[in-house]
Amino acid sequence: MKHLLIILSFLLLSSPVIGKETGVLYLYESSSGFVLKSFGDSKVHPKYEGKITNRKPNGFGVLTYPYGEKSVVGEWKNGKEWNTKHKNKDGKIIGKFEDGEWILKWGVLYFGFRNGKVGYYTVKWEGFESEDNRDFSKYEGEIKIGFPNGQGILTFPDGEKYEGEYKDGERNGQGTYTWNDGGKYIGEYKNSLKNGQGTYTFLNGDKFEGEWKEGEQDEGTHTWSDGYKYVGSWKRGQMWNGIYYDNKGNIFGKQVNGVQQ
């Protein structure tokens, strides 16, 4: 009797229904969604290879799609993705699950109106444009919970473009904004405004290098295309307190409380 109990215990622990084993499953699409089965053809069906419990992915595994178009690598829990990364055929991460929550890593969003509500949308507006339904710009890059988050590119129909960092849908961090008139800003952003160190180059060749605060010049150097310079502070978009230099470095004037002396 004792030997029989030992044998039964061993069989229960080693059973694929009760214990965890390594195996292969195939992904099928049904009317109710996607299901995994123990049989299939890897040339047609996505194939899962990894840890399995009760005929469901449970633990580390890899899901590969036919023709190598996509792969999913990571941890499953009770048949569902838990901490996984989705990669395209080039190995680029296009999405992931974190603690069971889907986070789109890379994709396309359209910023505009839908029925009068402004925001980011996953589908481009193709219908008749109106005040309530239209797109202003297109975003391509990293996404989190439906908003730009990470590296991305925002383009406008008139040719303007921003390329750089985002956080929670706003330009935050380092970025480059190019205007359709040829102007360009390279520097730091905070809440979609120029903020911190940055350089703005004007169409005519003039350049400002220095500190920005809430979208406006704060302190730095403005260099004209002929080599003359102003070094000092700004207030409400105007040169406020500073020194003027000619193209040989000689002082030839100053700015006091917004008035040139």
C-alpha positions, 0 to 999 in steps of 0.5 A: 500500500505504501509503494502504491501511494508513492507511485500515485504521488509521482504520477500526479506531480509529473502529469501535464494536467497538474504540473508544469512542463515544457511543450508546444501549442499552436494559436488558432483564431475562432469566432470567440477569439484566439485559442491555443491547441496542442496540434497545428502547423507552424507554417500556418499557425503561430507556435508557442514553445515554453512552460505549460500548465493545464495545456495553457502557457504558464511561465517563460515562453516564445510565440513565433508567427509564420514567415517570421513577421513577429515574435512574442517573448516573455512570461505567461500566467494561466494562458495570458501574457503577463510580462512579454515583449512583441518584436517585429521581424527586424527585432524592434520592440513594437509592444509589450505586456507589463503585469498583464497590461498591454502597452503599445511600444511603437505605433501611429497616432493622429491628433485631432477632433472626433465629434468635437473631442480633441485628442490622440486617435489610432485611426486617421480621419478619412471623411469630410473635414469639419470643425468637429472632425479633422486631423492636425498632425500625425505621430509615429513613435513610442506610445503608452496608454494611448499617448506619445511616450518616449521617442517619436516624430510629430509631423504637420501637413504644412511640413513642420516637424518635431522629433524627440522625447515625449512624456504622457503626450507632451514634449518633454526632454530633448527634441528638435522642432523644424518650422516650415519657414526654415527656423529650427530649435534644438534643445530641451522641452518641458510640457511642450514648451521650450524650457532649459538649454536650447538653440534656435536658428532663424531663416536669415541665419541669426541664432540664439543659444542659451536658456529658455523658460516656459517657451521664451528666451530667458538668458543667452547669446543672440548672434546676427548673420554678420557676426554681431552679438548680444549677450544678456537677458530677455523679458517678455520676448525682448532683449532686456539687460545685456551687452552688444559686441561687434564682429571683432568682439568689441563692446559697442553698446548695452541694453538696460531694462529693454532700452538700448544705450 
